[in-house]
Amino acid sequence: MREKDAINGIETGKWNFYVVGGGETADVFVWQTPQGHKYLRTGHDMTIADNLLGLPECPINGCR
């Protein structure tokens, strides 16, 4: 899924995303820079690691 599609899905209420890492679960939200650029970011959890960047890549046909 492309980032812009995930952002649209979250903003329209079509989807909710979360990640699990280090035994913690964190919701994924849409954030926006002061310049208006939207991006995905996890909510606050008990780790300082970047949950999204720490996820492994998956093959296009293998992602569900």
N, CA, C and O atoms as a Tripos MOL2 file, in Angstrom:
@<TRIPOS>MOLECULE
protein
  256   255    64     0     0
PROTEIN
NO_CHARGES

@<TRIPOS>ATOM
      1 N           0.8450   -1.1710    0.0000 N.3       1 MET1
      2 CA          0.0000    0.0000    0.0000 C.3       1 MET1
      3 C           0.8910    1.2340    0.0000 C.2       1 MET1
      4 O           1.8680    1.3110    0.7450 O.2       1 MET1
      5 N           0.5530    2.1610   -0.8130 N.am      2 ARG2
      6 CA          1.3110    3.4140   -0.8420 C.3       2 ARG2
      7 C           0.9580    4.2740    0.3660 C.2       2 ARG2
      8 O          -0.1510    4.2130    0.8960 O.2       2 ARG2
      9 N           1.9190    5.0650    0.7780 N.am      3 GLU3
     10 CA          1.7120    5.9090    1.9500 C.3       3 GLU3
     11 C           0.5060    6.8210    1.7730 C.2       3 GLU3
     12 O          -0.2860    6.9790    2.7020 O.2       3 GLU3
     13 N           0.3550    7.4220    0.6020 N.am      4 LYS4
     14 CA         -0.7650    8.3480    0.4070 C.3       4 LYS4
     15 C          -2.1120    7.6340    0.5000 C.2       4 LYS4
     16 O          -3.0990    8.2330    0.9280 O.2       4 LYS4
     17 N          -2.1640    6.3470    0.1000 N.am      5 ASP5
     18 CA         -3.4010    5.5830    0.2230 C.3       5 ASP5
     19 C          -3.7090    5.2700    1.6910 C.2       5 ASP5
     20 O          -4.8630    5.3190    2.1160 O.2       5 ASP5
     21 N          -2.6660    4.9500    2.4530 N.am      6 ALA6
     22 CA         -2.8470    4.7070    3.8880 C.3       6 ALA6
     23 C          -3.3160    5.9820    4.5840 C.2       6 ALA6
     24 O          -4.2070    5.9320    5.4330 O.2       6 ALA6
     25 N          -2.7290    7.1090    4.2350 N.am      7 ILE7
     26 CA         -3.1310    8.3900    4.8160 C.3       7 ILE7
     27 C          -4.5930    8.6700    4.5080 C.2       7 ILE7
     28 O          -5.3570    9.0500    5.3950 O.2       7 ILE7
     29 N          -4.9820    8.4850    3.2570 N.am      8 ASN8
     30 CA         -6.3730    8.7100    2.8690 C.3       8 ASN8
     31 C          -7.3080    7.7700    3.6280 C.2       8 ASN8
     32 O          -8.3630    8.1940    4.1000 O.2       8 ASN8
     33 N          -6.9290    6.5070    3.7480 N.am      9 GLY9
     34 CA         -7.7570    5.5440    4.4650 C.3       9 GLY9
     35 C          -7.9480    5.8940    5.9270 C.2       9 GLY9
     36 O          -9.0420    5.7300    6.4680 O.2       9 GLY9
     37 N          -6.8980    6.3740    6.5710 N.am     10 ILE10
     38 CA         -6.9920    6.7830    7.9730 C.3      10 ILE10
     39 C          -7.8720    8.0230    8.0940 C.2      10 ILE10
     40 O          -8.7460    8.0900    8.9580 O.2      10 ILE10
     41 N          -7.6370    8.9980    7.2280 N.am     11 GLU11
     42 CA         -8.3860   10.2550    7.3200 C.3      11 GLU11
     43 C          -9.8710   10.0830    7.0290 C.2      11 GLU11
     44 O         -10.6970   10.8020    7.5920 O.2      11 GLU11
     45 N         -10.2170    9.1510    6.1680 N.am     12 THR12
     46 CA        -11.6380    8.9350    5.8420 C.3      12 THR12
     47 C         -12.3060    7.9480    6.7840 C.2      12 THR12
     48 O         -13.5150    7.7330    6.6960 O.2      12 THR12
     49 N         -11.5390    7.3450    7.6830 N.am     13 GLY13
     50 CA        -12.1000    6.3900    8.6140 C.3      13 GLY13
     51 C         -12.2760    4.9930    8.0390 C.2      13 GLY13
     52 O         -12.9040    4.1340    8.6570 O.2      13 GLY13
     53 N         -11.7180    4.7690    6.8520 N.am     14 LYS14
     54 CA        -11.8360    3.4660    6.2060 C.3      14 LYS14
     55 C         -10.9690    2.4240    6.9090 C.2      14 LYS14
     56 O         -11.3690    1.2670    7.0350 O.2      14 LYS14
     57 N          -9.7750    2.8320    7.3700 N.am     15 TRP15
     58 CA         -8.8340    1.9090    7.9850 C.3      15 TRP15
     59 C          -8.2570    2.4830    9.2640 C.2      15 TRP15
     60 O          -8.2260    3.6970    9.4690 O.2      15 TRP15
     61 N          -7.8060    1.5900   10.1090 N.am     16 ASN16
     62 CA         -6.9830    1.9030   11.2710 C.3      16 ASN16
     63 C          -5.7630    1.0140   11.1830 C.2      16 ASN16
     64 O          -5.8700   -0.1480   10.7910 O.2      16 ASN16
     65 N          -4.6130    1.5360   11.5400 N.am     17 PHE17
     66 CA         -3.3810    0.7610   11.5120 C.3      17 PHE17
     67 C          -2.7160    0.8090   12.8780 C.2      17 PHE17
     68 O          -2.8990    1.7540   13.6470 O.2      17 PHE17
     69 N          -1.9480   -0.2210   13.1590 N.am     18 TYR18
     70 CA         -1.1330   -0.2540   14.3650 C.3      18 TYR18
     71 C           0.0890   -1.1060   14.0850 C.2      18 TYR18
     72 O           0.1050   -1.9060   13.1490 O.2      18 TYR18
     73 N           1.1010   -0.9280   14.9010 N.am     19 VAL19
     74 CA          2.3090   -1.7430   14.8060 C.3      19 VAL19
     75 C           2.6220   -2.2970   16.1840 C.2      19 VAL19
     76 O           2.2760   -1.7070   17.2080 O.2      19 VAL19
     77 N           3.2800   -3.4380   16.1850 N.am     20 VAL20
     78 CA          3.7060   -4.0720   17.4330 C.3      20 VAL20
     79 C           5.2120   -4.2060   17.3790 C.2      20 VAL20
     80 O           5.7600   -4.7290   16.4080 O.2      20 VAL20
     81 N           5.8750   -3.7420   18.4040 N.am     21 GLY21
     82 CA          7.3310   -3.8440   18.4750 C.3      21 GLY21
     83 C           7.7940   -3.7730   19.9060 C.2      21 GLY21
     84 O           7.3070   -2.9550   20.6860 O.2      21 GLY21
     85 N           8.7220   -4.6190   20.2470 N.am     22 GLY22
     86 CA          9.2550   -4.6140   21.6070 C.3      22 GLY22
     87 C           8.2020   -4.9230   22.6520 C.2      22 GLY22
     88 O           8.3020   -4.4770   23.7950 O.2      22 GLY22
     89 N           7.1820   -5.6950   22.2560 N.am     23 GLY23
     90 CA          6.1260   -6.0330   23.1960 C.3      23 GLY23
     91 C           5.0910   -4.9430   23.3960 C.2      23 GLY23
     92 O           4.1850   -5.0980   24.2140 O.2      23 GLY23
     93 N           5.2070   -3.8510   22.6690 N.am     24 GLU24
     94 CA          4.2770   -2.7340   22.7840 C.3      24 GLU24
     95 C           3.4850   -2.5740   21.4940 C.2      24 GLU24
     96 O           3.9810   -2.8890   20.4120 O.2      24 GLU24
     97 N           2.2670   -2.0890   21.6080 N.am     25 THR25
     98 CA          1.4230   -1.8040   20.4540 C.3      25 THR25
     99 C           1.2510   -0.2980   20.3590 C.2      25 THR25
    100 O           0.9900    0.3700   21.3600 O.2      25 THR25
    101 N           1.3980    0.2360   19.1440 N.am     26 ALA26
    102 CA          1.2450    1.6740   18.9290 C.3      26 ALA26
    103 C           0.3380    1.9140   17.7270 C.2      26 ALA26
    104 O           0.5180    1.3030   16.6740 O.2      26 ALA26
    105 N          -0.6310    2.8010   17.8910 N.am     27 ASP27
    106 CA         -1.5030    3.1720   16.7810 C.3      27 ASP27
    107 C          -0.7420    4.0440   15.8000 C.2      27 ASP27
    108 O           0.1980    4.7460   16.1740 O.2      27 ASP27
    109 N          -1.1540    3.9940   14.5400 N.am     28 VAL28
    110 CA         -0.5540    4.8140   13.4940 C.3      28 VAL28
    111 C          -1.5030    5.9740   13.1980 C.2      28 VAL28
    112 O          -2.7030    5.7730   13.0090 O.2      28 VAL28
    113 N          -0.9630    7.1680   13.1600 N.am     29 PHE29
    114 CA         -1.7370    8.3810   12.9190 C.3      29 PHE29
    115 C          -1.1670    9.1510   11.7330 C.2      29 PHE29
    116 O          -0.0290    8.9290   11.3200 O.2      29 PHE29
    117 N          -1.9690   10.0480   11.1990 N.am     30 VAL30
    118 CA         -1.5080   10.9740   10.1720 C.3      30 VAL30
    119 C          -1.0670   12.2530   10.8810 C.2      30 VAL30
    120 O          -1.8190   12.8330   11.6650 O.2      30 VAL30
    121 N           0.1490   12.6790   10.5970 N.am     31 TRP31
    122 CA          0.6920   13.9170   11.1410 C.3      31 TRP31
    123 C           0.9550   14.8550    9.9730 C.2      31 TRP31
    124 O           1.0530   14.4190    8.8260 O.2      31 TRP31
    125 N           1.0650   16.1210   10.2630 N.am     32 GLN32
    126 CA          1.2920   17.1080    9.2080 C.3      32 GLN32
    127 C           2.3360   18.1160    9.6490 C.2      32 GLN32
    128 O           2.2960   18.6270   10.7680 O.2      32 GLN32
    129 N           3.2740   18.3960    8.7470 N.am     33 THR33
    130 CA          4.2950   19.4040    9.0310 C.3      33 THR33
    131 C           3.6670   20.7950    8.9170 C.2      33 THR33
    132 O           2.5840   20.9380    8.3490 O.2      33 THR33
    133 N           4.3270   21.8100    9.4450 N.am     34 PRO34
    134 CA          3.8170   23.1830    9.2900 C.3      34 PRO34
    135 C           3.6760   23.5940    7.8140 C.2      34 PRO34
    136 O           2.8960   24.4850    7.4770 O.2      34 PRO34
    137 N           4.4430   22.9300    6.9490 N.am     35 GLN35
    138 CA          4.3660   23.2340    5.5180 C.3      35 GLN35
    139 C           3.2410   22.4790    4.8270 C.2      35 GLN35
    140 O           3.0140   22.6800    3.6340 O.2      35 GLN35
    141 N           2.5310   21.6150    5.5470 N.am     36 GLY36
    142 CA          1.3870   20.9110    4.9870 C.3      36 GLY36
    143 C           1.6670   19.5050    4.4910 C.2      36 GLY36
    144 O           0.7640   18.8640    3.9540 O.2      36 GLY36
    145 N           2.9070   18.9910    4.6530 N.am     37 HIS37
    146 CA          3.2330   17.6340    4.2090 C.3      37 HIS37
    147 C           2.6960   16.6300    5.2210 C.2      37 HIS37
    148 O           3.0250   16.6940    6.4060 O.2      37 HIS37
    149 N           1.8650   15.6970    4.7450 N.am     38 LYS38
    150 CA          1.2990   14.6710    5.6160 C.3      38 LYS38
    151 C           2.1670   13.4240    5.5800 C.2      38 LYS38
    152 O           2.7190   13.0620    4.5410 O.2      38 LYS38
    153 N           2.2780   12.7670    6.7430 N.am     39 TYR39
    154 CA          3.0620   11.5430    6.8370 C.3      39 TYR39
    155 C           2.4940   10.6800    7.9500 C.2      39 TYR39
    156 O           1.6920   11.1450    8.7600 O.2      39 TYR39
    157 N           2.9130    9.4150    7.9860 N.am     40 LEU40
    158 CA          2.4510    8.4770    8.9950 C.3      40 LEU40
    159 C           3.4280    8.4530   10.1610 C.2      40 LEU40
    160 O           4.6440    8.5390    9.9870 O.2      40 LEU40
    161 N           2.8600    8.3320   11.3470 N.am     41 ARG41
    162 CA          3.6820    8.2970   12.5470 C.3      41 ARG41
    163 C           2.9380    7.4980   13.6090 C.2      41 ARG41
    164 O           1.7090    7.5180   13.6620 O.2      41 ARG41
    165 N           3.6750    6.8090   14.4400 N.am     42 THR42
    166 CA          3.0220    6.0890   15.5240 C.3      42 THR42
    167 C           2.7430    7.0240   16.6850 C.2      42 THR42
    168 O           3.4230    8.0310   16.8790 O.2      42 THR42
    169 N           1.7280    6.6640   17.4480 N.am     43 GLY43
    170 CA          1.4360    7.4030   18.6650 C.3      43 GLY43
    171 C           2.4700    7.0830   19.7130 C.2      43 GLY43
    172 O           3.3470    6.2470   19.4940 O.2      43 GLY43
    173 N           2.3750    7.7290   20.8310 N.am     44 HIS44
    174 CA          3.3400    7.5080   21.9120 C.3      44 HIS44
    175 C           3.1750    6.1100   22.4820 C.2      44 HIS44
    176 O           2.0610    5.6480   22.7310 O.2      44 HIS44
    177 N           4.2830    5.4590   22.6810 N.am     45 ASP45
    178 CA          4.2930    4.1650   23.3500 C.3      45 ASP45
    179 C           5.4680    4.1470   24.3040 C.2      45 ASP45
    180 O           6.0660    5.1900   24.5700 O.2      45 ASP45
    181 N           5.8010    3.0070   24.8090 N.am     46 MET46
    182 CA          6.8360    2.9130   25.8380 C.3      46 MET46
    183 C           8.2460    2.7510   25.2790 C.2      46 MET46
    184 O           9.1890    2.5600   26.0470 O.2      46 MET46
    185 N           8.4110    2.8240   23.9490 N.am     47 THR47
    186 CA          9.7400    2.6800   23.3650 C.3      47 THR47
    187 C          10.1420    3.9690   22.6600 C.2      47 THR47
    188 O           9.2920    4.7900   22.3150 O.2      47 THR47
    189 N          11.4440    4.1390   22.4490 N.am     48 ILE48
    190 CA         11.9130    5.2870   21.6780 C.3      48 ILE48
    191 C          12.2470    4.8770   20.2480 C.2      48 ILE48
    192 O          12.5650    5.7230   19.4120 O.2      48 ILE48
    193 N          12.1740    3.5730   19.9710 N.am     49 ALA49
    194 CA         12.4600    3.0840   18.6250 C.3      49 ALA49
    195 C          11.3680    3.5310   17.6610 C.2      49 ALA49
    196 O          10.2140    3.6970   18.0550 O.2      49 ALA49
    197 N          11.7370    3.7240   16.4020 N.am     50 ASP50
    198 CA         10.7630    4.0810   15.3690 C.3      50 ASP50
    199 C          10.0660    2.8040   14.9180 C.2      50 ASP50
    200 O          10.6320    2.0100   14.1680 O.2      50 ASP50
    201 N           8.8490    2.6160   15.3740 N.am     51 ASN51
    202 CA          8.1090    1.3980   15.0800 C.3      51 ASN51
    203 C           7.8910    1.1880   13.5890 C.2      51 ASN51
    204 O           7.9700    0.0560   13.1110 O.2      51 ASN51
    205 N           7.6220    2.2430   12.8540 N.am     52 LEU52
    206 CA          7.3460    2.0910   11.4230 C.3      52 LEU52
    207 C           8.6130    1.7690   10.6410 C.2      52 LEU52
    208 O           8.6040    0.8820    9.7880 O.2      52 LEU52
    209 N           9.6990    2.4790   10.9220 N.am     53 LEU53
    210 CA         10.9340    2.2310   10.1830 C.3      53 LEU53
    211 C          11.5550    0.8900   10.5530 C.2      53 LEU53
    212 O          12.3610    0.3510    9.7950 O.2      53 LEU53
    213 N          11.1940    0.3560   11.6920 N.am     54 GLY54
    214 CA         11.7300   -0.9180   12.1320 C.3      54 GLY54
    215 C          11.0210   -2.1270   11.5460 C.2      54 GLY54
    216 O          11.4720   -3.2570   11.7350 O.2      54 GLY54
    217 N           9.9110   -1.9080   10.8330 N.am     55 LEU55
    218 CA          9.1800   -3.0330   10.2560 C.3      55 LEU55
    219 C           9.9110   -3.5700    9.0390 C.2      55 LEU55
    220 O          10.4840   -2.8020    8.2660 O.2      55 LEU55
    221 N           9.8940   -4.8910    8.8630 N.am     56 PRO56
    222 CA         10.5320   -5.4500    7.6700 C.3      56 PRO56
    223 C           9.6940   -5.1820    6.4280 C.2      56 PRO56
    224 O           8.4720   -5.0520    6.5000 O.2      56 PRO56
    225 N          10.3640   -5.1020    5.3030 N.am     57 GLU57
    226 CA          9.6530   -4.9780    4.0270 C.3      57 GLU57
    227 C           8.9520   -6.2900    3.7390 C.2      57 GLU57
    228 O           9.4140   -7.3490    4.1630 O.2      57 GLU57
    229 N           7.8510   -6.2290    3.0280 N.am     58 CYS58
    230 CA          7.1780   -7.4560    2.6330 C.3      58 CYS58
    231 C           6.9850   -7.4250    1.1200 C.2      58 CYS58
    232 O           6.8260   -6.3540    0.5340 O.2      58 CYS58
    233 N           7.0010   -8.5950    0.4900 N.am     59 PRO59
    234 CA          6.8000   -8.6340   -0.9540 C.3      59 PRO59
    235 C           5.3840   -8.1630   -1.2900 C.2      59 PRO59
    236 O           4.4450   -8.4040   -0.5310 O.2      59 PRO59
    237 N           5.2440   -7.5000   -2.4140 N.am     60 ILE60
    238 CA          3.9520   -6.9330   -2.8170 C.3      60 ILE60
    239 C           2.8280   -7.9650   -2.7400 C.2      60 ILE60
    240 O           1.7560   -7.6680   -2.2110 O.2      60 ILE60
    241 N           3.0530   -9.1510   -3.2510 N.am     61 ASN61
    242 CA          1.9910  -10.1670   -3.2570 C.3      61 ASN61
    243 C           1.8360  -10.8470   -1.9080 C.2      61 ASN61
    244 O           0.8620  -11.5700   -1.6990 O.2      61 ASN61
    245 N           2.7660  -10.6380   -0.9870 N.am     62 GLY62
    246 CA          2.7070  -11.3000    0.3040 C.3      62 GLY62
    247 C           2.0730  -10.4690    1.3940 C.2      62 GLY62
    248 O           1.8080  -10.9870    2.4800 O.2      62 GLY62
    249 N           1.8210   -9.1970    1.1430 N.am     63 CYS63
    250 CA          1.2440   -8.3250    2.1700 C.3      63 CYS63
    251 C          -0.2680   -8.5030    2.2270 C.2      63 CYS63
    252 O          -0.9500   -8.5360    1.2030 O.2      63 CYS63
    253 N          -0.7530   -8.6140    3.4130 N.am     64 ARG64
    254 CA         -2.2030   -8.7520    3.6050 C.3      64 ARG64
    255 C          -2.6390   -7.8270    4.7060 C.2      64 ARG64
    256 O          -3.8230   -7.7780    5.0390 O.2      64 ARG64
@<TRIPOS>BOND
     1     1     2 1
     2     2     3 1
     3     3     4 2
     4     3     5 am
     5     5     6 1
     6     6     7 1
     7     7     8 2
     8     7     9 am
     9     9    10 1
    10    10    11 1
    11    11    12 2
    12    11    13 am
    13    13    14 1
    14    14    15 1
    15    15    16 2
    16    15    17 am
    17    17    18 1
    18    18    19 1
    19    19    20 2
    20    19    21 am
    21    21    22 1
    22    22    23 1
    23    23    24 2
    24    23    25 am
    25    25    26 1
    26    26    27 1
    27    27    28 2
    28    27    29 am
    29    29    30 1
    30    30    31 1
    31    31    32 2
    32    31    33 am
    33    33    34 1
    34    34    35 1
    35    35    36 2
    36    35    37 am
    37    37    38 1
    38    38    39 1
    39    39    40 2
    40    39    41 am
    41    41    42 1
    42    42    43 1
    43    43    44 2
    44    43    45 am
    45    45    46 1
    46    46    47 1
    47    47    48 2
    48    47    49 am
    49    49    50 1
    50    50    51 1
    51    51    52 2
    52    51    53 am
    53    53    54 1
    54    54    55 1
    55    55    56 2
    56    55    57 am
    57    57    58 1
    58    58    59 1
    59    59    60 2
    60    59    61 am
    61    61    62 1
    62    62    63 1
    63    63    64 2
    64    63    65 am
    65    65    66 1
    66    66    67 1
    67    67    68 2
    68    67    69 am
    69    69    70 1
    70    70    71 1
    71    71    72 2
    72    71    73 am
    73    73    74 1
    74    74    75 1
    75    75    76 2
    76    75    77 am
    77    77    78 1
    78    78    79 1
    79    79    80 2
    80    79    81 am
    81    81    82 1
    82    82    83 1
    83    83    84 2
    84    83    85 am
    85    85    86 1
    86    86    87 1
    87    87    88 2
    88    87    89 am
    89    89    90 1
    90    90    91 1
    91    91    92 2
    92    91    93 am
    93    93    94 1
    94    94    95 1
    95    95    96 2
    96    95    97 am
    97    97    98 1
    98    98    99 1
    99    99   100 2
   100    99   101 am
   101   101   102 1
   102   102   103 1
   103   103   104 2
   104   103   105 am
   105   105   106 1
   106   106   107 1
   107   107   108 2
   108   107   109 am
   109   109   110 1
   110   110   111 1
   111   111   112 2
   112   111   113 am
   113   113   114 1
   114   114   115 1
   115   115   116 2
   116   115   117 am
   117   117   118 1
   118   118   119 1
   119   119   120 2
   120   119   121 am
   121   121   122 1
   122   122   123 1
   123   123   124 2
   124   123   125 am
   125   125   126 1
   126   126   127 1
   127   127   128 2
   128   127   129 am
   129   129   130 1
   130   130   131 1
   131   131   132 2
   132   131   133 am
   133   133   134 1
   134   134   135 1
   135   135   136 2
   136   135   137 am
   137   137   138 1
   138   138   139 1
   139   139   140 2
   140   139   141 am
   141   141   142 1
   142   142   143 1
   143   143   144 2
   144   143   145 am
   145   145   146 1
   146   146   147 1
   147   147   148 2
   148   147   149 am
   149   149   150 1
   150   150   151 1
   151   151   152 2
   152   151   153 am
   153   153   154 1
   154   154   155 1
   155   155   156 2
   156   155   157 am
   157   157   158 1
   158   158   159 1
   159   159   160 2
   160   159   161 am
   161   161   162 1
   162   162   163 1
   163   163   164 2
   164   163   165 am
   165   165   166 1
   166   166   167 1
   167   167   168 2
   168   167   169 am
   169   169   170 1
   170   170   171 1
   171   171   172 2
   172   171   173 am
   173   173   174 1
   174   174   175 1
   175   175   176 2
   176   175   177 am
   177   177   178 1
   178   178   179 1
   179   179   180 2
   180   179   181 am
   181   181   182 1
   182   182   183 1
   183   183   184 2
   184   183   185 am
   185   185   186 1
   186   186   187 1
   187   187   188 2
   188   187   189 am
   189   189   190 1
   190   190   191 1
   191   191   192 2
   192   191   193 am
   193   193   194 1
   194   194   195 1
   195   195   196 2
   196   195   197 am
   197   197   198 1
   198   198   199 1
   199   199   200 2
   200   199   201 am
   201   201   202 1
   202   202   203 1
   203   203   204 2
   204   203   205 am
   205   205   206 1
   206   206   207 1
   207   207   208 2
   208   207   209 am
   209   209   210 1
   210   210   211 1
   211   211   212 2
   212   211   213 am
   213   213   214 1
   214   214   215 1
   215   215   216 2
   216   215   217 am
   217   217   218 1
   218   218   219 1
   219   219   220 2
   220   219   221 am
   221   221   222 1
   222   222   223 1
   223   223   224 2
   224   223   225 am
   225   225   226 1
   226   226   227 1
   227   227   228 2
   228   227   229 am
   229   229   230 1
   230   230   231 1
   231   231   232 2
   232   231   233 am
   233   233   234 1
   234   234   235 1
   235   235   236 2
   236   235   237 am
   237   237   238 1
   238   238   239 1
   239   239   240 2
   240   239   241 am
   241   241   242 1
   242   242   243 1
   243   243   244 2
   244   243   245 am
   245   245   246 1
   246   246   247 1
   247   247   248 2
   248   247   249 am
   249   249   250 1
   250   250   251 1
   251   251   252 2
   252   251   253 am
   253   253   254 1
   254   254   255 1
   255   255   256 2
@<TRIPOS>SUBSTRUCTURE
     1 MET1         2 RESIDUE 1 A MET
     2 ARG2         6 RESIDUE 1 A ARG
     3 GLU3        10 RESIDUE 1 A GLU
     4 LYS4        14 RESIDUE 1 A LYS
     5 ASP5        18 RESIDUE 1 A ASP
     6 ALA6        22 RESIDUE 1 A ALA
     7 ILE7        26 RESIDUE 1 A ILE
     8 ASN8        30 RESIDUE 1 A ASN
     9 GLY9        34 RESIDUE 1 A GLY
    10 ILE10       38 RESIDUE 1 A ILE
    11 GLU11       42 RESIDUE 1 A GLU
    12 THR12       46 RESIDUE 1 A THR
    13 GLY13       50 RESIDUE 1 A GLY
    14 LYS14       54 RESIDUE 1 A LYS
    15 TRP15       58 RESIDUE 1 A TRP
    16 ASN16       62 RESIDUE 1 A ASN
    17 PHE17       66 RESIDUE 1 A PHE
    18 TYR18       70 RESIDUE 1 A TYR
    19 VAL19       74 RESIDUE 1 A VAL
    20 VAL20       78 RESIDUE 1 A VAL
    21 GLY21       82 RESIDUE 1 A GLY
    22 GLY22       86 RESIDUE 1 A GLY
    23 GLY23       90 RESIDUE 1 A GLY
    24 GLU24       94 RESIDUE 1 A GLU
    25 THR25       98 RESIDUE 1 A THR
    26 ALA26      102 RESIDUE 1 A ALA
    27 ASP27      106 RESIDUE 1 A ASP
    28 VAL28      110 RESIDUE 1 A VAL
    29 PHE29      114 RESIDUE 1 A PHE
    30 VAL30      118 RESIDUE 1 A VAL
    31 TRP31      122 RESIDUE 1 A TRP
    32 GLN32      126 RESIDUE 1 A GLN
    33 THR33      130 RESIDUE 1 A THR
    34 PRO34      134 RESIDUE 1 A PRO
    35 GLN35      138 RESIDUE 1 A GLN
    36 GLY36      142 RESIDUE 1 A GLY
    37 HIS37      146 RESIDUE 1 A HIS
    38 LYS38      150 RESIDUE 1 A LYS
    39 TYR39      154 RESIDUE 1 A TYR
    40 LEU40      158 RESIDUE 1 A LEU
    41 ARG41      162 RESIDUE 1 A ARG
    42 THR42      166 RESIDUE 1 A THR
    43 GLY43      170 RESIDUE 1 A GLY
    44 HIS44      174 RESIDUE 1 A HIS
    45 ASP45      178 RESIDUE 1 A ASP
    46 MET46      182 RESIDUE 1 A MET
    47 THR47      186 RESIDUE 1 A THR
    48 ILE48      190 RESIDUE 1 A ILE
    49 ALA49      194 RESIDUE 1 A ALA
    50 ASP50      198 RESIDUE 1 A ASP
    51 ASN51      202 RESIDUE 1 A ASN
    52 LEU52      206 RESIDUE 1 A LEU
    53 LEU53      210 RESIDUE 1 A LEU
    54 GLY54      214 RESIDUE 1 A GLY
    55 LEU55      218 RESIDUE 1 A LEU
    56 PRO56      222 RESIDUE 1 A PRO
    57 GLU57      226 RESIDUE 1 A GLU
    58 CYS58      230 RESIDUE 1 A CYS
    59 PRO59      234 RESIDUE 1 A PRO
    60 ILE60      238 RESIDUE 1 A ILE
    61 ASN61      242 RESIDUE 1 A ASN
    62 GLY62      246 RESIDUE 1 A GLY
    63 CYS63      250 RESIDUE 1 A CYS
    64 ARG64      254 RESIDUE 1 A ARG
